Amino acid sequence: MRLFLSLLAATSLFTLTPMKSPADSVTSLYDLKVNSLDGQPVDLARYRGHVTLVVNTASKCGFTPQYAGLEKLYQNYQSQGMVILGFPANDFGHQEPGTAQEIGAFCTLKFHVTFPMFEKVVTKGPGQSPVYQFLTTGFPAPTWNFCKYLVDKNGKVLQEFPSKVTPESKELTSAIDAALKS
């Protein structure tokens, strides 16, 4: 009986102690490391102190023309301390089937994208990237391509903007202006 109670106590303690995932220790977007579109490791800590707009992108989507608006937004706000981080994803309608090289060429040639682009990620469900695990803690997961997450200078998510909110929208630019002032 004593052995049974010892085993029961040990099992109870084991099952009550939750396993920690790497995302549990992430308190800021800037705690994460990712790979650039060309496969080079990037520590997102380099963006600490910037207001950051994280966008899941796709090359064959009805929202793909938002690349032009995102680039314009980046050019207008970069000198004020704002950066855009593009994360290609093939999660919605398989609208980002390209390789990293194809995505890079498309973004450069078609939209003259100069903001940082990263390797293709999974934005929701099994295999979700640590970036999107962090972004969707307390905020909705993307429901389509070109969902935007505004992150403050310390790496905390301020707001999520669905795909239909364009880079030129007053809603988004007002939120960026407010984040830059704080």
Biotite code that builds the C-alpha atoms (Angstrom):
import biotite.structure as struc

atoms = struc.array([
    struc.Atom([0.000, 0.000, 0.000], chain_id="A", res_id=1, res_name="MET", atom_name="CA", element="C"),
    struc.Atom([2.806, 2.391, 0.891], chain_id="A", res_id=2, res_name="ARG", atom_name="CA", element="C"),
    struc.Atom([4.449, 1.704, -2.499], chain_id="A", res_id=3, res_name="LEU", atom_name="CA", element="C"),
    struc.Atom([1.130, 2.377, -4.273], chain_id="A", res_id=4, res_name="PHE", atom_name="CA", element="C"),
    struc.Atom([0.690, 5.731, -2.480], chain_id="A", res_id=5, res_name="LEU", atom_name="CA", element="C"),
    struc.Atom([4.279, 6.721, -3.287], chain_id="A", res_id=6, res_name="SER", atom_name="CA", element="C"),
    struc.Atom([3.732, 5.889, -6.953], chain_id="A", res_id=7, res_name="LEU", atom_name="CA", element="C"),
    struc.Atom([0.406, 7.718, -6.973], chain_id="A", res_id=8, res_name="LEU", atom_name="CA", element="C"),
    struc.Atom([1.979, 10.811, -5.403], chain_id="A", res_id=9, res_name="ALA", atom_name="CA", element="C"),
    struc.Atom([4.882, 10.753, -7.851], chain_id="A", res_id=10, res_name="ALA", atom_name="CA", element="C"),
    struc.Atom([2.530, 10.305, -10.800], chain_id="A", res_id=11, res_name="THR", atom_name="CA", element="C"),
    struc.Atom([0.261, 13.105, -9.587], chain_id="A", res_id=12, res_name="SER", atom_name="CA", element="C"),
    struc.Atom([3.164, 15.482, -9.256], chain_id="A", res_id=13, res_name="LEU", atom_name="CA", element="C"),
    struc.Atom([4.402, 14.521, -12.681], chain_id="A", res_id=14, res_name="PHE", atom_name="CA", element="C"),
    struc.Atom([1.057, 15.050, -14.373], chain_id="A", res_id=15, res_name="THR", atom_name="CA", element="C"),
    struc.Atom([0.420, 18.346, -12.600], chain_id="A", res_id=16, res_name="LEU", atom_name="CA", element="C"),
    struc.Atom([3.745, 19.823, -13.683], chain_id="A", res_id=17, res_name="THR", atom_name="CA", element="C"),
    struc.Atom([3.238, 21.248, -17.166], chain_id="A", res_id=18, res_name="PRO", atom_name="CA", element="C"),
    struc.Atom([5.919, 20.817, -19.782], chain_id="A", res_id=19, res_name="MET", atom_name="CA", element="C"),
    struc.Atom([7.369, 24.104, -20.954], chain_id="A", res_id=20, res_name="LYS", atom_name="CA", element="C"),
    struc.Atom([7.756, 24.771, -24.630], chain_id="A", res_id=21, res_name="SER", atom_name="CA", element="C"),
    struc.Atom([10.341, 27.218, -26.003], chain_id="A", res_id=22, res_name="PRO", atom_name="CA", element="C"),
    struc.Atom([7.504, 29.679, -26.645], chain_id="A", res_id=23, res_name="ALA", atom_name="CA", element="C"),
    struc.Atom([6.730, 29.759, -22.886], chain_id="A", res_id=24, res_name="ASP", atom_name="CA", element="C"),
    struc.Atom([9.961, 31.635, -22.202], chain_id="A", res_id=25, res_name="SER", atom_name="CA", element="C"),
    struc.Atom([9.402, 34.175, -24.973], chain_id="A", res_id=26, res_name="VAL", atom_name="CA", element="C"),
    struc.Atom([8.228, 37.488, -23.541], chain_id="A", res_id=27, res_name="THR", atom_name="CA", element="C"),
    struc.Atom([9.030, 39.637, -26.567], chain_id="A", res_id=28, res_name="SER", atom_name="CA", element="C"),
    struc.Atom([9.080, 39.234, -30.330], chain_id="A", res_id=29, res_name="LEU", atom_name="CA", element="C"),
    struc.Atom([12.675, 40.341, -30.023], chain_id="A", res_id=30, res_name="TYR", atom_name="CA", element="C"),
    struc.Atom([13.578, 37.182, -28.026], chain_id="A", res_id=31, res_name="ASP", atom_name="CA", element="C"),
    struc.Atom([13.231, 35.074, -31.185], chain_id="A", res_id=32, res_name="LEU", atom_name="CA", element="C"),
    struc.Atom([15.661, 34.019, -33.864], chain_id="A", res_id=33, res_name="LYS", atom_name="CA", element="C"),
    struc.Atom([14.561, 33.243, -37.425], chain_id="A", res_id=34, res_name="VAL", atom_name="CA", element="C"),
    struc.Atom([16.117, 32.702, -40.837], chain_id="A", res_id=35, res_name="ASN", atom_name="CA", element="C"),
    struc.Atom([16.111, 35.332, -43.540], chain_id="A", res_id=36, res_name="SER", atom_name="CA", element="C"),
    struc.Atom([14.721, 34.507, -46.957], chain_id="A", res_id=37, res_name="LEU", atom_name="CA", element="C"),
    struc.Atom([18.252, 33.623, -48.044], chain_id="A", res_id=38, res_name="ASP", atom_name="CA", element="C"),
    struc.Atom([18.630, 31.200, -45.113], chain_id="A", res_id=39, res_name="GLY", atom_name="CA", element="C"),
    struc.Atom([20.826, 33.347, -42.878], chain_id="A", res_id=40, res_name="GLN", atom_name="CA", element="C"),
    struc.Atom([20.089, 33.368, -39.124], chain_id="A", res_id=41, res_name="PRO", atom_name="CA", element="C"),
    struc.Atom([18.608, 36.631, -37.859], chain_id="A", res_id=42, res_name="VAL", atom_name="CA", element="C"),
    struc.Atom([18.229, 37.544, -34.205], chain_id="A", res_id=43, res_name="ASP", atom_name="CA", element="C"),
    struc.Atom([15.067, 39.641, -34.003], chain_id="A", res_id=44, res_name="LEU", atom_name="CA", element="C"),
    struc.Atom([16.699, 41.490, -31.090], chain_id="A", res_id=45, res_name="ALA", atom_name="CA", element="C"),
    struc.Atom([18.201, 43.724, -33.781], chain_id="A", res_id=46, res_name="ARG", atom_name="CA", element="C"),
    struc.Atom([14.728, 45.304, -34.095], chain_id="A", res_id=47, res_name="TYR", atom_name="CA", element="C"),
    struc.Atom([14.334, 46.076, -30.381], chain_id="A", res_id=48, res_name="ARG", atom_name="CA", element="C"),
    struc.Atom([13.551, 49.776, -30.072], chain_id="A", res_id=49, res_name="GLY", atom_name="CA", element="C"),
    struc.Atom([11.637, 49.783, -33.376], chain_id="A", res_id=50, res_name="HIS", atom_name="CA", element="C"),
    struc.Atom([7.908, 49.638, -33.951], chain_id="A", res_id=51, res_name="VAL", atom_name="CA", element="C"),
    struc.Atom([7.467, 46.479, -36.011], chain_id="A", res_id=52, res_name="THR", atom_name="CA", element="C"),
    struc.Atom([4.748, 45.388, -38.394], chain_id="A", res_id=53, res_name="LEU", atom_name="CA", element="C"),
    struc.Atom([4.781, 41.611, -38.970], chain_id="A", res_id=54, res_name="VAL", atom_name="CA", element="C"),
    struc.Atom([2.925, 40.425, -42.079], chain_id="A", res_id=55, res_name="VAL", atom_name="CA", element="C"),
    struc.Atom([2.254, 36.935, -43.456], chain_id="A", res_id=56, res_name="ASN", atom_name="CA", element="C"),
    struc.Atom([2.698, 37.280, -47.190], chain_id="A", res_id=57, res_name="THR", atom_name="CA", element="C"),
    struc.Atom([1.853, 35.299, -50.325], chain_id="A", res_id=58, res_name="ALA", atom_name="CA", element="C"),
    struc.Atom([2.689, 35.808, -53.998], chain_id="A", res_id=59, res_name="SER", atom_name="CA", element="C"),
    struc.Atom([-0.496, 34.437, -55.569], chain_id="A", res_id=60, res_name="LYS", atom_name="CA", element="C"),
    struc.Atom([-3.234, 36.068, -53.502], chain_id="A", res_id=61, res_name="CYS", atom_name="CA", element="C"),
    struc.Atom([-5.837, 38.716, -54.130], chain_id="A", res_id=62, res_name="GLY", atom_name="CA", element="C"),
    struc.Atom([-4.100, 40.732, -51.393], chain_id="A", res_id=63, res_name="PHE", atom_name="CA", element="C"),
    struc.Atom([-0.638, 40.396, -53.004], chain_id="A", res_id=64, res_name="THR", atom_name="CA", element="C"),
    struc.Atom([-0.790, 43.992, -54.345], chain_id="A", res_id=65, res_name="PRO", atom_name="CA", element="C"),
    struc.Atom([-0.477, 45.044, -50.676], chain_id="A", res_id=66, res_name="GLN", atom_name="CA", element="C"),
    struc.Atom([3.265, 44.461, -51.133], chain_id="A", res_id=67, res_name="TYR", atom_name="CA", element="C"),
    struc.Atom([3.366, 47.856, -52.907], chain_id="A", res_id=68, res_name="ALA", atom_name="CA", element="C"),
    struc.Atom([1.567, 49.555, -50.014], chain_id="A", res_id=69, res_name="GLY", atom_name="CA", element="C"),
    struc.Atom([3.777, 47.824, -47.464], chain_id="A", res_id=70, res_name="LEU", atom_name="CA", element="C"),
    struc.Atom([6.907, 48.998, -49.283], chain_id="A", res_id=71, res_name="GLU", atom_name="CA", element="C"),
    struc.Atom([5.577, 52.555, -49.410], chain_id="A", res_id=72, res_name="LYS", atom_name="CA", element="C"),
    struc.Atom([4.712, 52.374, -45.695], chain_id="A", res_id=73, res_name="LEU", atom_name="CA", element="C"),
    struc.Atom([8.224, 51.089, -44.971], chain_id="A", res_id=74, res_name="TYR", atom_name="CA", element="C"),
    struc.Atom([9.814, 53.906, -46.989], chain_id="A", res_id=75, res_name="GLN", atom_name="CA", element="C"),
    struc.Atom([7.650, 56.522, -45.225], chain_id="A", res_id=76, res_name="ASN", atom_name="CA", element="C"),
    struc.Atom([8.241, 55.268, -41.671], chain_id="A", res_id=77, res_name="TYR", atom_name="CA", element="C"),
    struc.Atom([11.656, 53.603, -41.706], chain_id="A", res_id=78, res_name="GLN", atom_name="CA", element="C"),
    struc.Atom([13.517, 56.783, -40.713], chain_id="A", res_id=79, res_name="SER", atom_name="CA", element="C"),
    struc.Atom([11.126, 57.213, -37.754], chain_id="A", res_id=80, res_name="GLN", atom_name="CA", element="C"),
    struc.Atom([11.996, 53.795, -36.312], chain_id="A", res_id=81, res_name="GLY", atom_name="CA", element="C"),
    struc.Atom([9.460, 51.455, -37.905], chain_id="A", res_id=82, res_name="MET", atom_name="CA", element="C"),
    struc.Atom([10.282, 48.203, -39.666], chain_id="A", res_id=83, res_name="VAL", atom_name="CA", element="C"),
    struc.Atom([8.166, 45.701, -41.578], chain_id="A", res_id=84, res_name="ILE", atom_name="CA", element="C"),
    struc.Atom([8.986, 41.988, -41.359], chain_id="A", res_id=85, res_name="LEU", atom_name="CA", element="C"),
    struc.Atom([7.533, 39.793, -44.080], chain_id="A", res_id=86, res_name="GLY", atom_name="CA", element="C"),
    struc.Atom([6.936, 36.093, -43.431], chain_id="A", res_id=87, res_name="PHE", atom_name="CA", element="C"),
    struc.Atom([5.791, 34.176, -46.515], chain_id="A", res_id=88, res_name="PRO", atom_name="CA", element="C"),
    struc.Atom([3.274, 31.452, -45.710], chain_id="A", res_id=89, res_name="ALA", atom_name="CA", element="C"),
    struc.Atom([1.497, 28.825, -47.777], chain_id="A", res_id=90, res_name="ASN", atom_name="CA", element="C"),
    struc.Atom([-1.285, 28.306, -45.226], chain_id="A", res_id=91, res_name="ASP", atom_name="CA", element="C"),
    struc.Atom([-4.209, 29.789, -47.125], chain_id="A", res_id=92, res_name="PHE", atom_name="CA", element="C"),
    struc.Atom([-5.190, 28.417, -50.516], chain_id="A", res_id=93, res_name="GLY", atom_name="CA", element="C"),
    struc.Atom([-1.593, 27.323, -51.201], chain_id="A", res_id=94, res_name="HIS", atom_name="CA", element="C"),
    struc.Atom([-0.958, 30.845, -52.462], chain_id="A", res_id=95, res_name="GLN", atom_name="CA", element="C"),
    struc.Atom([2.758, 30.851, -51.643], chain_id="A", res_id=96, res_name="GLU", atom_name="CA", element="C"),
    struc.Atom([4.091, 27.740, -53.378], chain_id="A", res_id=97, res_name="PRO", atom_name="CA", element="C"),
    struc.Atom([7.438, 29.257, -54.373], chain_id="A", res_id=98, res_name="GLY", atom_name="CA", element="C"),
    struc.Atom([10.919, 28.530, -53.127], chain_id="A", res_id=99, res_name="THR", atom_name="CA", element="C"),
    struc.Atom([12.807, 31.146, -51.149], chain_id="A", res_id=100, res_name="ALA", atom_name="CA", element="C"),
    struc.Atom([14.610, 32.200, -54.340], chain_id="A", res_id=101, res_name="GLN", atom_name="CA", element="C"),
    struc.Atom([11.350, 32.502, -56.279], chain_id="A", res_id=102, res_name="GLU", atom_name="CA", element="C"),
    struc.Atom([9.713, 34.506, -53.486], chain_id="A", res_id=103, res_name="ILE", atom_name="CA", element="C"),
    struc.Atom([12.713, 36.833, -53.246], chain_id="A", res_id=104, res_name="GLY", atom_name="CA", element="C"),
    struc.Atom([12.815, 37.407, -57.008], chain_id="A", res_id=105, res_name="ALA", atom_name="CA", element="C"),
    struc.Atom([9.058, 38.025, -57.141], chain_id="A", res_id=106, res_name="PHE", atom_name="CA", element="C"),
    struc.Atom([9.150, 40.553, -54.278], chain_id="A", res_id=107, res_name="CYS", atom_name="CA", element="C"),
    struc.Atom([12.135, 42.397, -55.714], chain_id="A", res_id=108, res_name="THR", atom_name="CA", element="C"),
    struc.Atom([11.183, 42.449, -59.380], chain_id="A", res_id=109, res_name="LEU", atom_name="CA", element="C"),
    struc.Atom([7.429, 42.961, -59.100], chain_id="A", res_id=110, res_name="LYS", atom_name="CA", element="C"),
    struc.Atom([7.139, 45.173, -55.989], chain_id="A", res_id=111, res_name="PHE", atom_name="CA", element="C"),
    struc.Atom([10.700, 46.425, -55.304], chain_id="A", res_id=112, res_name="HIS", atom_name="CA", element="C"),
    struc.Atom([10.454, 45.179, -51.709], chain_id="A", res_id=113, res_name="VAL", atom_name="CA", element="C"),
    struc.Atom([13.323, 46.363, -49.505], chain_id="A", res_id=114, res_name="THR", atom_name="CA", element="C"),
    struc.Atom([11.902, 45.507, -46.075], chain_id="A", res_id=115, res_name="PHE", atom_name="CA", element="C"),
    struc.Atom([13.259, 42.314, -44.444], chain_id="A", res_id=116, res_name="PRO", atom_name="CA", element="C"),
    struc.Atom([11.751, 39.064, -45.682], chain_id="A", res_id=117, res_name="MET", atom_name="CA", element="C"),
    struc.Atom([12.129, 35.734, -43.925], chain_id="A", res_id=118, res_name="PHE", atom_name="CA", element="C"),
    struc.Atom([11.822, 32.034, -44.675], chain_id="A", res_id=119, res_name="GLU", atom_name="CA", element="C"),
    struc.Atom([8.391, 30.600, -45.274], chain_id="A", res_id=120, res_name="LYS", atom_name="CA", element="C"),
    struc.Atom([6.547, 29.812, -42.023], chain_id="A", res_id=121, res_name="VAL", atom_name="CA", element="C"),
    struc.Atom([3.389, 28.148, -40.764], chain_id="A", res_id=122, res_name="VAL", atom_name="CA", element="C"),
    struc.Atom([1.119, 30.760, -39.182], chain_id="A", res_id=123, res_name="THR", atom_name="CA", element="C"),
    struc.Atom([-1.446, 28.521, -37.482], chain_id="A", res_id=124, res_name="LYS", atom_name="CA", element="C"),
    struc.Atom([-2.079, 24.926, -36.493], chain_id="A", res_id=125, res_name="GLY", atom_name="CA", element="C"),
    struc.Atom([0.473, 22.106, -36.302], chain_id="A", res_id=126, res_name="PRO", atom_name="CA", element="C"),
    struc.Atom([4.000, 23.288, -36.965], chain_id="A", res_id=127, res_name="GLY", atom_name="CA", element="C"),
    struc.Atom([3.148, 26.918, -36.171], chain_id="A", res_id=128, res_name="GLN", atom_name="CA", element="C"),
    struc.Atom([6.335, 28.977, -36.140], chain_id="A", res_id=129, res_name="SER", atom_name="CA", element="C"),
    struc.Atom([7.542, 30.443, -32.835], chain_id="A", res_id=130, res_name="PRO", atom_name="CA", element="C"),
    struc.Atom([6.966, 33.923, -34.283], chain_id="A", res_id=131, res_name="VAL", atom_name="CA", element="C"),
    struc.Atom([3.278, 33.197, -34.829], chain_id="A", res_id=132, res_name="TYR", atom_name="CA", element="C"),
    struc.Atom([2.997, 31.296, -31.534], chain_id="A", res_id=133, res_name="GLN", atom_name="CA", element="C"),
    struc.Atom([4.086, 34.529, -29.874], chain_id="A", res_id=134, res_name="PHE", atom_name="CA", element="C"),
    struc.Atom([1.988, 36.874, -32.027], chain_id="A", res_id=135, res_name="LEU", atom_name="CA", element="C"),
    struc.Atom([-1.196, 34.852, -31.520], chain_id="A", res_id=136, res_name="THR", atom_name="CA", element="C"),
    struc.Atom([-0.968, 34.664, -27.739], chain_id="A", res_id=137, res_name="THR", atom_name="CA", element="C"),
    struc.Atom([-3.915, 36.885, -26.897], chain_id="A", res_id=138, res_name="GLY", atom_name="CA", element="C"),
    struc.Atom([-4.575, 37.826, -30.526], chain_id="A", res_id=139, res_name="PHE", atom_name="CA", element="C"),
    struc.Atom([-6.321, 35.924, -33.331], chain_id="A", res_id=140, res_name="PRO", atom_name="CA", element="C"),
    struc.Atom([-4.296, 33.724, -35.658], chain_id="A", res_id=141, res_name="ALA", atom_name="CA", element="C"),
    struc.Atom([-4.276, 34.903, -39.252], chain_id="A", res_id=142, res_name="PRO", atom_name="CA", element="C"),
    struc.Atom([-7.399, 33.980, -41.169], chain_id="A", res_id=143, res_name="THR", atom_name="CA", element="C"),
    struc.Atom([-5.796, 34.733, -44.549], chain_id="A", res_id=144, res_name="TRP", atom_name="CA", element="C"),
    struc.Atom([-2.678, 36.158, -46.154], chain_id="A", res_id=145, res_name="ASN", atom_name="CA", element="C"),
    struc.Atom([-1.515, 39.706, -45.350], chain_id="A", res_id=146, res_name="PHE", atom_name="CA", element="C"),
    struc.Atom([-2.720, 39.719, -41.764], chain_id="A", res_id=147, res_name="CYS", atom_name="CA", element="C"),
    struc.Atom([-0.712, 42.342, -39.866], chain_id="A", res_id=148, res_name="LYS", atom_name="CA", element="C"),
    struc.Atom([0.528, 42.451, -36.264], chain_id="A", res_id=149, res_name="TYR", atom_name="CA", element="C"),
    struc.Atom([1.756, 45.750, -34.836], chain_id="A", res_id=150, res_name="LEU", atom_name="CA", element="C"),
    struc.Atom([4.468, 45.258, -32.216], chain_id="A", res_id=151, res_name="VAL", atom_name="CA", element="C"),
    struc.Atom([5.801, 47.960, -29.896], chain_id="A", res_id=152, res_name="ASP", atom_name="CA", element="C"),
    struc.Atom([9.436, 48.941, -29.320], chain_id="A", res_id=153, res_name="LYS", atom_name="CA", element="C"),
    struc.Atom([9.739, 46.364, -26.511], chain_id="A", res_id=154, res_name="ASN", atom_name="CA", element="C"),
    struc.Atom([8.389, 43.487, -28.597], chain_id="A", res_id=155, res_name="GLY", atom_name="CA", element="C"),
    struc.Atom([4.834, 43.330, -27.245], chain_id="A", res_id=156, res_name="LYS", atom_name="CA", element="C"),
    struc.Atom([1.931, 42.900, -29.657], chain_id="A", res_id=157, res_name="VAL", atom_name="CA", element="C"),
    struc.Atom([-0.262, 45.987, -29.703], chain_id="A", res_id=158, res_name="LEU", atom_name="CA", element="C"),
    struc.Atom([-2.874, 45.101, -32.294], chain_id="A", res_id=159, res_name="GLN", atom_name="CA", element="C"),
    struc.Atom([-3.813, 42.679, -35.068], chain_id="A", res_id=160, res_name="GLU", atom_name="CA", element="C"),
    struc.Atom([-5.141, 43.935, -38.393], chain_id="A", res_id=161, res_name="PHE", atom_name="CA", element="C"),
    struc.Atom([-6.943, 41.535, -40.739], chain_id="A", res_id=162, res_name="PRO", atom_name="CA", element="C"),
    struc.Atom([-5.996, 41.217, -44.399], chain_id="A", res_id=163, res_name="SER", atom_name="CA", element="C"),
    struc.Atom([-8.623, 43.684, -45.584], chain_id="A", res_id=164, res_name="LYS", atom_name="CA", element="C"),
    struc.Atom([-6.927, 46.508, -43.653], chain_id="A", res_id=165, res_name="VAL", atom_name="CA", element="C"),
    struc.Atom([-4.612, 47.969, -46.265], chain_id="A", res_id=166, res_name="THR", atom_name="CA", element="C"),
    struc.Atom([-1.180, 49.425, -45.547], chain_id="A", res_id=167, res_name="PRO", atom_name="CA", element="C"),
    struc.Atom([-2.527, 52.849, -46.578], chain_id="A", res_id=168, res_name="GLU", atom_name="CA", element="C"),
    struc.Atom([-5.522, 52.728, -44.234], chain_id="A", res_id=169, res_name="SER", atom_name="CA", element="C"),
    struc.Atom([-5.943, 55.446, -41.630], chain_id="A", res_id=170, res_name="LYS", atom_name="CA", element="C"),
    struc.Atom([-6.638, 52.698, -39.088], chain_id="A", res_id=171, res_name="GLU", atom_name="CA", element="C"),
    struc.Atom([-3.161, 51.207, -39.553], chain_id="A", res_id=172, res_name="LEU", atom_name="CA", element="C"),
    struc.Atom([-1.194, 54.432, -40.028], chain_id="A", res_id=173, res_name="THR", atom_name="CA", element="C"),
    struc.Atom([-2.813, 56.002, -36.930], chain_id="A", res_id=174, res_name="SER", atom_name="CA", element="C"),
    struc.Atom([-1.836, 52.958, -34.867], chain_id="A", res_id=175, res_name="ALA", atom_name="CA", element="C"),
    struc.Atom([1.751, 53.148, -36.179], chain_id="A", res_id=176, res_name="ILE", atom_name="CA", element="C"),
    struc.Atom([1.924, 56.876, -35.402], chain_id="A", res_id=177, res_name="ASP", atom_name="CA", element="C"),
    struc.Atom([0.703, 56.256, -31.846], chain_id="A", res_id=178, res_name="ALA", atom_name="CA", element="C"),
    struc.Atom([3.194, 53.404, -31.315], chain_id="A", res_id=179, res_name="ALA", atom_name="CA", element="C"),
    struc.Atom([6.069, 55.542, -32.565], chain_id="A", res_id=180, res_name="LEU", atom_name="CA", element="C"),
    struc.Atom([5.151, 58.322, -30.095], chain_id="A", res_id=181, res_name="LYS", atom_name="CA", element="C"),
    struc.Atom([5.085, 56.008, -27.066], chain_id="A", res_id=182, res_name="SER", atom_name="CA", element="C"),
])
